[in-house]
Amino acid sequence: MTDLAVDDRPVVAGGGDRKHPPQAKRRFRGRRIILMIFLILLALSFLTPALWMLNTSLRPEEHVMDFPPGFALSHPQWGNYTTVLRNMPVYFLNSVKLAVLNVVGGLIVSSLAGYAFARLTWKGRDALFGIVLVTAIVPNIIYLLPQYILFQKIGWIDTLFPLWVPRVLTPVFGTFLMRQAFKTLPAGLEEAAQVDGASTFRTFLTIMVPQTKPALAAVAMFTFLDSWNDLFGPLIFLTSPEKQTLPIGLAQFQNEFYTQVGPLMAGATVTVVPVFIIFLLAQRYFIQGVTGSGFKG
């Protein structure tokens, strides 16, 4: 005779069970709602500077300093954006050119260096990687003068070379992030490629690099921001107006005696838009690259 399994869990009034009673579910739902409200308010607080910038860019010049600021929807000054778009195309193209050079070159060098430090065995590898990391704590201002003299000797002043060659050849953060990403990959991928007769470079290019897309996206995003927002480099190494970048172009709306706040805010808004779009497109890979590479030694 077959024994019938009997559910001996205690029955709770209302159809629930002892593990998840209705009261506990209601408390959990209430905490979740409170948490969501808090996160929404926090997100709005982070958006406040951007909304203020957009609002100021559309306000008349005589009302930009009003407090409370109010809204510019009644009389939007679209002429501020016309002024920006008329005066800044050259600066925009120069910034785009530098960003592309820095991102593409930085990805190539950092991925190659990260793979060499993570997957290849050679004498002095760990010591050299330690030296690479130590260079990251040296402030840029320390080697600015020797760097300027060197670039002057080789004729790079007032060219774009000082603004992308050093970044491409010394991507310390990118090398570190790519090394951590490559170290998380299983050794079986390389062993299978070797069995199939693939060379080291082909294994790196066709097997290993596609597995590190999140880390590549993170490196690309950080490199793009570093290049796009650079004010100090163009200010030091460039002298021709037609070679300047967006940060220098924005500085033209302010001088010693007067600042054109409306056009300045309009230019800042235009400058932020490409960063915002790129982050939205690469958000998933970017977050995975930052959080998923780990710190495996």
C-alpha positions in Angstrom: 0.0 0.0 0.0 1.5 3.3 -1.1 1.9 6.0 1.6 0.5 9.3 0.7 2.8 12.4 1.3 1.1 14.8 3.7 2.1 18.5 3.7 2.6 19.1 7.4 3.3 22.9 7.1 1.2 25.0 9.4 -1.6 26.8 7.7 -1.8 30.5 8.3 -5.1 32.3 8.1 -5.5 34.2 4.9 -4.0 31.6 2.7 -0.3 32.4 3.4 2.4 30.3 5.0 4.7 30.7 8.0 7.7 31.7 5.8 6.0 34.6 4.0 2.9 35.7 5.9 0.8 38.5 4.4 2.1 41.0 7.0 5.7 40.4 6.0 4.9 40.8 2.3 3.1 44.1 3.0 6.1 45.4 5.0 8.5 44.3 2.2 6.3 46.0 -0.4 6.2 49.2 1.7 10.0 49.2 2.1 10.4 48.7 -1.6 8.1 51.7 -2.4 10.0 53.9 0.1 13.3 52.9 -1.5 12.1 53.6 -5.0 10.8 57.0 -4.0 14.2 57.8 -2.4 16.1 56.7 -5.5 13.8 58.8 -7.7 14.4 61.9 -5.6 18.2 61.1 -5.6 18.2 60.9 -9.4 16.3 64.2 -9.7 18.9 65.8 -7.4 21.6 64.6 -9.7 19.7 65.9 -12.7 19.2 69.4 -11.2 22.5 70.9 -12.5 21.8 69.7 -16.0 18.2 71.1 -15.8 19.5 74.4 -14.5 22.1 74.5 -17.3 19.4 73.9 -19.9 17.0 76.4 -18.4 19.7 79.1 -18.2 20.7 78.5 -21.8 17.2 79.6 -22.9 16.8 82.6 -20.6 17.4 86.2 -21.6 20.8 87.5 -20.6 19.3 90.1 -18.1 17.5 87.3 -16.2 20.1 84.6 -16.0 21.0 85.6 -12.4 17.5 85.9 -11.1 16.7 84.0 -7.9 14.6 82.0 -7.8 15.6 81.2 -11.4 12.1 80.4 -12.7 11.6 78.8 -16.1 12.5 79.9 -19.6 9.5 78.4 -21.4 7.6 81.7 -21.9 10.4 83.5 -23.9 13.0 80.9 -24.9 16.2 82.4 -26.3 17.0 80.0 -29.1 19.4 82.5 -30.5 21.9 81.4 -27.9 22.1 78.0 -29.6 22.3 79.7 -33.0 25.4 81.6 -31.8 27.0 78.5 -30.5 26.3 76.4 -33.7 27.6 79.3 -35.8 30.9 79.8 -33.9 31.9 76.3 -32.8 31.8 73.7 -35.7 35.6 73.8 -36.0 36.1 73.2 -32.3 33.6 70.4 -32.4 35.3 68.7 -35.3 38.7 69.0 -33.6 37.3 67.5 -30.4 35.7 64.6 -32.4 39.0 64.0 -34.2 41.0 63.8 -31.0 38.4 61.6 -29.3 38.5 59.1 -32.1 42.3 59.0 -32.2 42.5 58.6 -28.4 39.7 56.0 -28.1 40.9 53.8 -31.1 44.6 54.1 -30.2 43.9 53.6 -26.5 41.9 50.5 -27.1 44.5 48.9 -29.3 47.4 49.6 -26.9 45.6 48.8 -23.6 44.2 45.6 -24.9 47.6 44.4 -26.2 49.3 45.4 -23.0 46.6 44.0 -20.8 46.8 40.7 -22.6 50.6 40.5 -22.3 50.5 41.2 -18.6 47.6 38.8 -17.9 48.1 35.8 -20.2 51.7 35.7 -21.4 54.5 34.5 -19.2 57.8 36.4 -19.5 60.6 37.4 -17.1 59.9 40.6 -15.2 56.2 40.8 -16.1 54.9 41.5 -12.6 57.6 43.9 -11.7 57.0 45.9 -14.9 53.3 46.0 -14.3 54.0 47.4 -10.8 56.1 50.1 -12.4 53.3 50.9 -14.8 50.8 51.3 -11.9 53.3 53.5 -10.0 53.4 56.0 -12.9 49.6 56.6 -12.4 50.3 58.3 -9.0 52.7 60.9 -10.6 50.8 64.2 -11.1 50.8 65.4 -14.7 52.1 68.8 -13.7 55.4 67.3 -12.6 56.5 66.3 -16.2 54.7 69.2 -18.0 57.8 71.3 -18.5 60.0 68.4 -19.8 57.2 67.3 -22.0 56.7 70.8 -23.4 60.4 71.1 -24.1 60.5 67.7 -25.8 57.5 68.5 -28.0 59.0 71.9 -28.9 62.3 70.2 -30.0 60.5 67.8 -32.3 58.1 70.4 -33.7 54.9 69.2 -32.1 53.8 72.5 -30.6 50.6 73.8 -32.2 49.7 70.3 -33.6 47.3 67.7 -32.3 50.1 65.1 -31.6 50.7 66.2 -27.9 47.0 65.7 -27.3 46.7 62.1 -28.4 50.1 60.4 -28.7 50.9 60.4 -24.9 47.4 59.1 -24.1 47.6 56.3 -26.7 51.1 55.2 -25.7 50.6 55.3 -21.9 47.0 54.1 -21.1 47.7 53.1 -17.5 44.1 52.8 -16.4 43.1 51.0 -19.6 45.9 48.5 -19.3 45.0 47.8 -15.7 41.3 47.3 -16.5 42.0 45.1 -19.6 44.5 43.0 -17.6 41.9 42.3 -14.9 39.3 41.4 -17.6 41.7 39.0 -19.4 42.6 37.3 -16.1 39.0 36.4 -15.4 38.8 34.3 -18.7 39.3 30.5 -18.4 42.5 29.1 -19.7 40.6 26.5 -21.7 39.8 29.1 -24.4 43.5 29.5 -25.2 44.2 25.8 -25.0 41.4 25.0 -27.5 42.7 27.6 -29.9 46.2 26.2 -29.6 44.9 22.7 -30.4 43.3 24.1 -33.5 46.7 25.6 -34.5 45.9 29.3 -33.9 48.9 31.6 -33.2 49.1 33.7 -30.1 48.1 36.9 -31.9 45.1 35.2 -33.6 44.0 33.7 -30.3 44.2 37.2 -28.8 42.3 38.8 -31.7 39.6 36.3 -32.4 39.1 34.4 -29.2 40.1 36.6 -26.2 39.2 40.2 -27.3 35.5 39.4 -28.1 35.1 38.0 -24.5 36.1 41.4 -23.0 33.6 43.7 -24.7 32.3 45.2 -21.4 35.9 46.1 -20.3 36.6 47.6 -23.8 33.4 49.7 -23.5 34.5 51.0 -20.1 38.0 51.9 -21.4 36.5 53.6 -24.4 34.1 55.6 -22.3 36.7 56.8 -19.8 39.2 57.6 -22.6 36.5 59.5 -24.5 35.6 61.6 -21.5 39.3 62.4 -20.7 39.8 63.6 -24.3 36.5 65.4 -24.7 36.8 67.4 -21.5 40.5 68.2 -21.7 41.0 72.0 -21.3 44.6 72.0 -20.0 46.2 70.2 -22.9 44.9 72.4 -25.7 45.5 75.5 -23.7 49.2 74.7 -23.3 50.1 73.0 -26.6 47.8 74.7 -29.2 48.1 78.3 -30.3 46.1 78.5 -33.6 42.4 79.2 -33.2 41.5 76.8 -36.0 43.0 73.9 -34.0 41.3 74.5 -30.7 38.8 72.2 -29.1 35.4 72.6 -27.5 36.6 73.5 -23.9 38.6 76.3 -25.4 35.7 77.4 -27.5 33.4 77.6 -24.5 36.0 79.8 -22.7 35.5 82.4 -25.5 32.1 83.3 -24.1 33.8 84.8 -21.0 36.5 87.4 -20.6 37.9 89.6 -17.9 35.0 92.0 -17.8 31.9 90.2 -19.0 30.6 86.6 -19.3 27.9 85.7 -21.9 26.1 83.3 -19.6 23.3 82.3 -22.0 25.6 81.3 -24.9 28.0 79.7 -22.4 25.3 77.5 -21.0 24.0 76.7 -24.5 27.6 75.6 -25.5 27.9 73.5 -22.4 24.6 71.8 -23.2 25.7 71.1 -26.8 29.0 69.7 -25.4 27.2 67.3 -23.0 24.8 65.9 -25.6 27.4 63.6 -27.3 28.5 62.2 -23.9 25.0 61.5 -22.9 24.1 59.7 -26.1 27.3 57.6 -26.0 26.7 56.6 -22.4 23.1 55.6 -23.2 24.2 53.4 -26.1 27.1 51.8 -24.2 25.5 51.8 -20.7 25.1 48.0 -20.3 28.6 47.2 -21.5 30.1 50.1 -19.5 28.6 49.0 -16.2 29.5 45.4 -16.8 33.1 46.5 -17.6 33.5 48.5 -14.4 31.9 46.0 -12.1 32.7 42.7 -13.8 36.4 42.9 -14.4 37.2 42.4 -10.7 40.5 42.7 -8.9 42.0 39.3 -9.4 45.7 39.4 -8.8 
